[in-house]
Amino acid sequence: RLEAAENFTDELHQIIKTTIKDHKRIIFNGNNYTEEWEKEAEKRGLSNLKTTADALPGFKTEKSIALFEKHHIFTRTEVLSRYEILVENYCKVLNIEALTMIDMAKKNIIPACEKYTGMIAKTAAAMKAVGVSAPAETAALERLSSLMLAMYNRTDALEKVSIDMKSFSDNTALSCYCRDTLIPAMNALREVADELETIVGEDYWPYPTYGSLLFGVC
């Protein structure tokens, strides 16, 4: 239509108007991250692909392949090869992130928490030695002990999940494993580390705290 149009601009505007009118049902001008949009999208019959592992298979559907081939963008072989590269990269990046978390937990966070806990334990022991009760210190030690145990357990769990990734030979299955098992294990470890950050003394914490990152002045 544009190539045959006498007035390119007028024809372009008309095409835009027609396109919006024909497809307005899929336009949503609200917040696409809210539960409201999820419900609305479901009503409209739109896909809700929440993760990369959910979304990537759409790249190699017969409908997508036909579209790429029709416009001479990719051949079927090129689509499938690119899909494998994308999925493999997704899994590798997540594995690197998981290994980094494990390294941070073992070499920095856990030792820092142990050192801070040791300081409180010495303080509590010194207070009791002179006949002064130490209820605050005792409560802090109990909380730290509980969180550190969770830190140990969740670090071990993440490490086992990361090791199990090596048993997969199919990238699609591995991406689903990352989505369903690896990421939840990473989130679980991060959750306890975040809580420890709020109670461990800043001088002991091995990384910049959220507070210093948000409000600190260089």
MIKOL-240861 format. One record per residue (C-alpha): chain; x, y, z. Coordinates in steps of 0.25 Angstrom, whole numbers, plus 5000, padded with zeros to 4 digits. Example, Ala and Ser with C-alpha at 12.3 -4.5 7.8 and 13.67 -1.06 7.14 Angstrom:
MIKOL-240861
+-------+------+------+------+
! chain !    X !    Y !    Z !
+-------+------+------+------+
!     A ! 5049 ! 4982 ! 5031 !
!     A ! 5055 ! 4996 ! 5029 !
+-------+------+------+------+
END
This chain:
MIKOL-240861
+-------+------+------+------+
! chain !    X !    Y !    Z !
+-------+------+------+------+
!     A ! 5000 ! 5000 ! 5000 !
!     A ! 5011 ! 5010 ! 5003 !
!     A ! 5019 ! 5007 ! 4990 !
!     A ! 5006 ! 5009 ! 4982 !
!     A ! 5002 ! 5021 ! 4990 !
!     A ! 5001 ! 5035 ! 4984 !
!     A ! 5003 ! 5042 ! 4997 !
!     A ! 5012 ! 5033 ! 5006 !
!     A ! 5009 ! 5041 ! 5019 !
!     A ! 4994 ! 5041 ! 5018 !
!     A ! 4994 ! 5026 ! 5014 !
!     A ! 5003 ! 5023 ! 5026 !
!     A ! 4994 ! 5030 ! 5036 !
!     A ! 4982 ! 5022 ! 5030 !
!     A ! 4990 ! 5009 ! 5032 !
!     A ! 4993 ! 5012 ! 5046 !
!     A ! 4979 ! 5016 ! 5049 !
!     A ! 4974 ! 5003 ! 5043 !
!     A ! 4984 ! 4995 ! 5050 !
!     A ! 4981 ! 5001 ! 5064 !
!     A ! 4966 ! 4999 ! 5062 !
!     A ! 4967 ! 4984 ! 5057 !
!     A ! 4977 ! 4980 ! 5069 !
!     A ! 4973 ! 4990 ! 5080 !
!     A ! 4968 ! 4977 ! 5088 !
!     A ! 4983 ! 4974 ! 5091 !
!     A ! 4987 ! 4988 ! 5095 !
!     A ! 4988 ! 4990 ! 5110 !
!     A ! 4992 ! 5004 ! 5116 !
!     A ! 4993 ! 5000 ! 5130 !
!     A ! 5004 ! 4993 ! 5138 !
!     A ! 5008 ! 4981 ! 5132 !
!     A ! 5014 ! 4975 ! 5144 !
!     A ! 5002 ! 4975 ! 5153 !
!     A ! 4992 ! 4964 ! 5156 !
!     A ! 4982 ! 4972 ! 5149 !
!     A ! 4989 ! 4970 ! 5135 !
!     A ! 4991 ! 4955 ! 5137 !
!     A ! 4976 ! 4954 ! 5139 !
!     A ! 4973 ! 4963 ! 5127 !
!     A ! 4984 ! 4956 ! 5118 !
!     A ! 4977 ! 4942 ! 5122 !
!     A ! 4964 ! 4948 ! 5117 !
!     A ! 4969 ! 4952 ! 5104 !
!     A ! 4976 ! 4939 ! 5102 !
!     A ! 4990 ! 4944 ! 5103 !
!     A ! 5002 ! 4935 ! 5107 !
!     A ! 5008 ! 4938 ! 5121 !
!     A ! 5022 ! 4934 ! 5120 !
!     A ! 5028 ! 4937 ! 5133 !
!     A ! 5042 ! 4932 ! 5131 !
!     A ! 5053 ! 4930 ! 5120 !
!     A ! 5051 ! 4915 ! 5121 !
!     A ! 5036 ! 4917 ! 5118 !
!     A ! 5038 ! 4927 ! 5107 !
!     A ! 5050 ! 4922 ! 5098 !
!     A ! 5042 ! 4909 ! 5093 !
!     A ! 5033 ! 4919 ! 5086 !
!     A ! 5045 ! 4923 ! 5077 !
!     A ! 5045 ! 4909 ! 5070 !
!     A ! 5030 ! 4907 ! 5069 !
!     A ! 5025 ! 4903 ! 5055 !
!     A ! 5018 ! 4917 ! 5054 !
!     A ! 5030 ! 4924 ! 5058 !
!     A ! 5039 ! 4916 ! 5048 !
!     A ! 5029 ! 4918 ! 5037 !
!     A ! 5029 ! 4933 ! 5040 !
!     A ! 5044 ! 4934 ! 5039 !
!     A ! 5045 ! 4926 ! 5027 !
!     A ! 5034 ! 4934 ! 5020 !
!     A ! 5042 ! 4947 ! 5021 !
!     A ! 5055 ! 4940 ! 5018 !
!     A ! 5061 ! 4943 ! 5032 !
!     A ! 5065 ! 4929 ! 5037 !
!     A ! 5064 ! 4915 ! 5032 !
!     A ! 5058 ! 4904 ! 5040 !
!     A ! 5072 ! 4900 ! 5043 !
!     A ! 5077 ! 4914 ! 5047 !
!     A ! 5065 ! 4915 ! 5057 !
!     A ! 5067 ! 4902 ! 5064 !
!     A ! 5082 ! 4905 ! 5065 !
!     A ! 5080 ! 4919 ! 5071 !
!     A ! 5070 ! 4913 ! 5080 !
!     A ! 5080 ! 4903 ! 5085 !
!     A ! 5090 ! 4914 ! 5087 !
!     A ! 5080 ! 4923 ! 5095 !
!     A ! 5076 ! 4912 ! 5104 !
!     A ! 5090 ! 4907 ! 5107 !
!     A ! 5094 ! 4922 ! 5110 !
!     A ! 5083 ! 4923 ! 5119 !
!     A ! 5087 ! 4911 ! 5127 !
!     A ! 5102 ! 4914 ! 5127 !
!     A ! 5099 ! 4928 ! 5133 !
!     A ! 5090 ! 4923 ! 5144 !
!     A ! 5101 ! 4912 ! 5147 !
!     A ! 5111 ! 4923 ! 5148 !
!     A ! 5102 ! 4931 ! 5157 !
!     A ! 5099 ! 4919 ! 5166 !
!     A ! 5114 ! 4916 ! 5167 !
!     A ! 5117 ! 4930 ! 5170 !
!     A ! 5106 ! 4930 ! 5181 !
!     A ! 5112 ! 4918 ! 5187 !
!     A ! 5126 ! 4924 ! 5187 !
!     A ! 5121 ! 4937 ! 5194 !
!     A ! 5114 ! 4929 ! 5204 !
!     A ! 5126 ! 4919 ! 5208 !
!     A ! 5137 ! 4929 ! 5207 !
!     A ! 5131 ! 4942 ! 5212 !
!     A ! 5117 ! 4942 ! 5218 !
!     A ! 5118 ! 4930 ! 5227 !
!     A ! 5132 ! 4933 ! 5232 !
!     A ! 5128 ! 4948 ! 5235 !
!     A ! 5115 ! 4943 ! 5242 !
!     A ! 5124 ! 4933 ! 5250 !
!     A ! 5133 ! 4944 ! 5254 !
!     A ! 5122 ! 4953 ! 5258 !
!     A ! 5115 ! 4942 ! 5266 !
!     A ! 5128 ! 4939 ! 5273 !
!     A ! 5129 ! 4954 ! 5277 !
!     A ! 5115 ! 4954 ! 5283 !
!     A ! 5118 ! 4940 ! 5290 !
!     A ! 5130 ! 4946 ! 5297 !
!     A ! 5123 ! 4958 ! 5301 !
!     A ! 5112 ! 4950 ! 5307 !
!     A ! 5122 ! 4941 ! 5314 !
!     A ! 5129 ! 4953 ! 5320 !
!     A ! 5116 ! 4959 ! 5325 !
!     A ! 5112 ! 4946 ! 5332 !
!     A ! 5126 ! 4944 ! 5338 !
!     A ! 5124 ! 4957 ! 5346 !
!     A ! 5110 ! 4953 ! 5350 !
!     A ! 5102 ! 4961 ! 5340 !
!     A ! 5091 ! 4954 ! 5331 !
!     A ! 5092 ! 4955 ! 5316 !
!     A ! 5078 ! 4953 ! 5311 !
!     A ! 5080 ! 4962 ! 5299 !
!     A ! 5093 ! 4955 ! 5295 !
!     A ! 5087 ! 4941 ! 5297 !
!     A ! 5075 ! 4944 ! 5288 !
!     A ! 5084 ! 4950 ! 5278 !
!     A ! 5093 ! 4937 ! 5278 !
!     A ! 5080 ! 4928 ! 5277 !
!     A ! 5076 ! 4936 ! 5265 !
!     A ! 5089 ! 4936 ! 5258 !
!     A ! 5091 ! 4921 ! 5261 !
!     A ! 5078 ! 4918 ! 5255 !
!     A ! 5081 ! 4927 ! 5242 !
!     A ! 5095 ! 4921 ! 5241 !
!     A ! 5090 ! 4907 ! 5241 !
!     A ! 5080 ! 4911 ! 5230 !
!     A ! 5091 ! 4917 ! 5222 !
!     A ! 5100 ! 4905 ! 5223 !
!     A ! 5088 ! 4896 ! 5219 !
!     A ! 5084 ! 4905 ! 5208 !
!     A ! 5098 ! 4906 ! 5202 !
!     A ! 5100 ! 4891 ! 5202 !
!     A ! 5086 ! 4889 ! 5196 !
!     A ! 5090 ! 4899 ! 5185 !
!     A ! 5103 ! 4893 ! 5183 !
!     A ! 5096 ! 4879 ! 5181 !
!     A ! 5086 ! 4885 ! 5171 !
!     A ! 5098 ! 4891 ! 5163 !
!     A ! 5105 ! 4878 ! 5163 !
!     A ! 5093 ! 4871 ! 5158 !
!     A ! 5092 ! 4880 ! 5146 !
!     A ! 5104 ! 4872 ! 5140 !
!     A ! 5095 ! 4860 ! 5138 !
!     A ! 5086 ! 4867 ! 5128 !
!     A ! 5089 ! 4865 ! 5113 !
!     A ! 5077 ! 4872 ! 5108 !
!     A ! 5077 ! 4887 ! 5108 !
!     A ! 5062 ! 4889 ! 5109 !
!     A ! 5061 ! 4879 ! 5121 !
!     A ! 5073 ! 4886 ! 5127 !
!     A ! 5066 ! 4900 ! 5126 !
!     A ! 5053 ! 4894 ! 5132 !
!     A ! 5062 ! 4889 ! 5144 !
!     A ! 5068 ! 4903 ! 5145 !
!     A ! 5055 ! 4909 ! 5146 !
!     A ! 5048 ! 4899 ! 5155 !
!     A ! 5060 ! 4895 ! 5164 !
!     A ! 5072 ! 4904 ! 5163 !
!     A ! 5066 ! 4918 ! 5163 !
!     A ! 5057 ! 4914 ! 5176 !
!     A ! 5070 ! 4909 ! 5183 !
!     A ! 5077 ! 4922 ! 5179 !
!     A ! 5065 ! 4930 ! 5185 !
!     A ! 5065 ! 4922 ! 5197 !
!     A ! 5080 ! 4924 ! 5200 !
!     A ! 5078 ! 4939 ! 5197 !
!     A ! 5067 ! 4940 ! 5206 !
!     A ! 5075 ! 4936 ! 5218 !
!     A ! 5087 ! 4944 ! 5214 !
!     A ! 5078 ! 4956 ! 5213 !
!     A ! 5073 ! 4954 ! 5227 !
!     A ! 5087 ! 4952 ! 5233 !
!     A ! 5091 ! 4965 ! 5227 !
!     A ! 5081 ! 4972 ! 5235 !
!     A ! 5087 ! 4967 ! 5248 !
!     A ! 5101 ! 4965 ! 5246 !
!     A ! 5110 ! 4978 ! 5250 !
!     A ! 5114 ! 4986 ! 5237 !
!     A ! 5128 ! 4985 ! 5241 !
!     A ! 5127 ! 4970 ! 5240 !
!     A ! 5119 ! 4969 ! 5227 !
!     A ! 5128 ! 4966 ! 5216 !
!     A ! 5120 ! 4974 ! 5205 !
!     A ! 5114 ! 4987 ! 5204 !
!     A ! 5101 ! 4987 ! 5211 !
!     A ! 5088 ! 4991 ! 5203 !
!     A ! 5087 ! 5003 ! 5212 !
!     A ! 5101 ! 5008 ! 5208 !
!     A ! 5098 ! 5005 ! 5194 !
!     A ! 5085 ! 5013 ! 5194 !
!     A ! 5089 ! 5025 ! 5203 !
!     A ! 5104 ! 5025 ! 5204 !
!     A ! 5112 ! 5037 ! 5198 !
!     A ! 5125 ! 5034 ! 5191 !
+-------+------+------+------+
END
